[in-house]
């Protein structure tokens, strides 16, 4: 896993992405995950720099790109068969005692490695959550959502992802107890 902090000189981070992924490959990494700290605060749609860097990471050999920083969750994209979760939101964040948007998601993906080689990047699960178990303030106790609140967050994820890709919209409509499975395409 490698991390990239993207606040300024945004596209100058392209070389850092390439170098970090190359170093992981040379070190024998079986699965490469790039974690970006990026994006525009409180924007639900990834900006052009996020898309450029995420696509570059996948093009260079990353198996998954995950983002943080916008303080709200953003959509999920399948790019060349790999997932990009642009922002998971604030899972446990002490910088705001009562954020206006407490919706977050847990992103899960299983990778199967056989004989030292990545065999598949399996289906993903998204678990809609809230940053706080109290609605009127942030108690720093994230919890999975249920019922209509879970459905509301799922609809937001579908909406935000629809601007990026139609795959998520088509596959997120079937649900289990508190998870949403997004199959490989």
C-alpha positions as CSV (number, residue, x, y, z in Angstrom):
1,X,0.0,0.0,0.0
2,X,1.1,3.5,-0.7
3,X,-0.3,6.9,0.2
4,X,-0.3,10.1,-1.7
5,X,-1.2,13.4,-0.2
6,X,-2.5,15.8,-2.9
7,X,-3.1,19.3,-1.7
8,X,-1.0,21.5,-4.1
9,X,0.8,21.0,-7.4
10,X,-1.9,18.5,-8.0
11,X,-0.8,16.9,-11.3
12,X,2.9,17.0,-10.2
13,X,1.8,14.0,-8.1
14,X,1.7,11.9,-11.2
15,X,5.4,11.1,-10.9
16,X,5.1,10.2,-7.2
17,X,2.2,7.8,-8.1
18,X,4.4,6.1,-10.8
19,X,7.4,5.9,-8.5
20,X,5.5,4.5,-5.6
21,X,3.8,1.8,-7.6
22,X,7.0,0.9,-9.3
23,X,8.7,0.5,-5.9
24,X,5.9,-1.7,-4.7
25,X,6.1,-3.9,-7.8
26,X,9.9,-4.2,-7.3
27,X,9.4,-5.1,-3.7
28,X,7.2,-8.0,-4.8
29,X,3.8,-6.6,-3.7
30,X,1.0,-9.0,-4.6
31,X,-1.8,-6.5,-4.3
32,X,-1.2,-2.7,-4.8
33,X,-3.6,-0.3,-3.1
34,X,-3.1,3.5,-3.4
35,X,-4.6,5.6,-0.7
36,X,-5.1,9.3,-1.8
37,X,-5.6,12.2,0.5
38,X,-7.3,14.5,-2.0
39,X,-10.3,16.3,-3.3
40,X,-12.3,19.4,-2.7
41,X,-13.9,19.6,0.8
42,X,-17.6,19.1,0.9
43,X,-17.8,18.2,-2.9
44,X,-19.7,15.0,-3.6
45,X,-18.2,14.6,-7.1
46,X,-14.5,13.9,-7.7
47,X,-12.7,16.7,-9.5
48,X,-10.6,16.2,-12.6
49,X,-7.3,15.8,-10.7
50,X,-8.8,13.0,-8.6
51,X,-9.9,11.2,-11.8
52,X,-6.6,11.7,-13.5
53,X,-4.5,10.5,-10.6
54,X,-6.8,7.5,-9.9
55,X,-6.8,6.4,-13.5
56,X,-3.0,6.8,-13.6
57,X,-2.7,4.6,-10.5
58,X,-4.7,1.8,-12.1
59,X,-2.9,2.3,-15.5
60,X,0.4,1.9,-13.6
61,X,-0.7,-1.3,-11.9
62,X,-2.7,-0.5,-8.8
63,X,-5.4,-3.0,-7.9
64,X,-7.5,-0.5,-6.0
65,X,-7.5,3.3,-5.4
66,X,-9.2,4.8,-2.3
67,X,-9.6,8.4,-1.4
68,X,-10.2,10.6,1.7
69,X,-10.3,14.3,2.5
70,X,-13.4,15.8,1.1
71,X,-15.2,15.2,4.4
72,X,-18.2,13.7,2.5
73,X,-18.3,10.4,0.6
74,X,-18.0,10.4,-3.2
75,X,-18.9,7.9,-5.9
76,X,-17.3,4.6,-6.8
77,X,-16.0,3.9,-10.3
78,X,-14.9,0.7,-12.1
79,X,-12.0,1.6,-14.4
80,X,-10.4,-1.2,-16.4
81,X,-11.9,-3.7,-14.1
82,X,-10.5,-2.1,-10.9
83,X,-12.3,-0.1,-8.3
84,X,-11.8,3.5,-7.4
85,X,-13.6,4.7,-4.2
86,X,-13.0,8.4,-4.5
87,X,-13.9,9.3,-0.9
88,X,-15.2,7.3,2.0
89,X,-16.2,10.3,4.0
90,X,-15.2,11.0,7.6
91,X,-15.2,7.7,9.6
92,X,-14.1,9.1,12.9
93,X,-13.3,12.8,12.7
94,X,-12.8,15.2,15.6
95,X,-12.5,18.3,13.5
96,X,-16.3,19.1,13.6
97,X,-18.6,18.6,16.6
98,X,-21.7,18.4,14.4
99,X,-21.0,18.0,10.7
100,X,-24.0,18.8,8.4
101,X,-23.4,15.5,6.5
102,X,-22.7,12.5,8.8
103,X,-23.1,9.9,6.0
104,X,-20.1,7.6,5.4
105,X,-19.4,4.2,4.0
106,X,-17.2,1.2,4.7
107,X,-15.6,-0.1,1.6
108,X,-14.6,-3.8,1.5
109,X,-12.9,-5.7,-1.2
110,X,-11.4,-9.2,-1.2
111,X,-8.4,-10.1,-3.3
112,X,-7.5,-13.7,-4.0
113,X,-3.8,-14.5,-4.3
114,X,-2.8,-17.9,-5.5
115,X,0.8,-19.1,-5.6
116,X,2.0,-15.6,-4.9
117,X,0.0,-14.0,-7.8
118,X,-3.2,-11.9,-7.7
119,X,-5.8,-14.2,-9.2
120,X,-8.9,-12.0,-8.9
121,X,-10.0,-8.8,-7.4
122,X,-13.3,-10.0,-6.2
123,X,-16.7,-8.3,-5.7
124,X,-16.8,-5.4,-3.3
125,X,-19.1,-4.6,-0.4
126,X,-20.3,-1.2,0.6
127,X,-21.7,-0.7,4.1
128,X,-23.6,2.6,4.5
129,X,-22.9,4.1,7.9
130,X,-23.1,7.3,9.9
131,X,-20.2,9.1,11.6
132,X,-22.1,9.3,14.9
133,X,-24.6,7.2,16.9
134,X,-26.2,10.6,18.0
135,X,-28.1,12.6,15.4
136,X,-27.7,16.0,17.1
137,X,-23.9,15.9,17.6
138,X,-20.8,13.9,16.7
139,X,-20.1,11.4,19.4
140,X,-17.3,9.8,17.4
141,X,-19.1,6.4,17.4
142,X,-19.7,5.4,13.7
143,X,-22.4,2.8,13.2
144,X,-23.9,0.9,10.2
145,X,-27.2,2.3,9.1
146,X,-30.4,0.3,8.8
147,X,-33.8,0.6,7.1
148,X,-34.7,3.9,5.4
149,X,-31.5,5.6,6.4
150,X,-29.4,2.9,4.8
151,X,-31.5,3.2,1.7
152,X,-31.1,6.9,1.7
153,X,-27.3,6.7,1.8
154,X,-27.3,4.0,-0.9
155,X,-29.4,6.3,-3.2
156,X,-26.8,9.1,-2.6
157,X,-24.0,6.7,-3.5
158,X,-25.9,5.6,-6.7
159,X,-26.4,9.3,-7.6
160,X,-22.8,10.3,-7.0
161,X,-21.5,7.2,-8.9
162,X,-23.8,7.8,-11.9
163,X,-21.9,10.8,-12.8
164,X,-18.8,8.7,-13.0
165,X,-20.0,5.3,-14.3
166,X,-23.3,3.5,-14.9
167,X,-21.9,0.1,-13.6
168,X,-22.4,1.0,-10.0
169,X,-26.0,2.3,-10.6
170,X,-27.0,-1.0,-12.3
171,X,-25.5,-3.2,-9.6
172,X,-26.2,-1.4,-6.3
173,X,-29.9,-1.8,-6.6
174,X,-29.9,-5.3,-5.0
175,X,-29.2,-5.3,-1.3
176,X,-28.6,-7.5,1.7
177,X,-29.0,-6.7,5.4
178,X,-26.7,-3.8,5.6
179,X,-24.3,-4.3,2.7
180,X,-24.4,-3.7,-1.0
181,X,-22.4,-6.0,-3.2
182,X,-21.0,-4.7,-6.4
183,X,-20.0,-7.6,-8.7
184,X,-17.0,-7.6,-11.1
185,X,-17.8,-6.5,-14.6
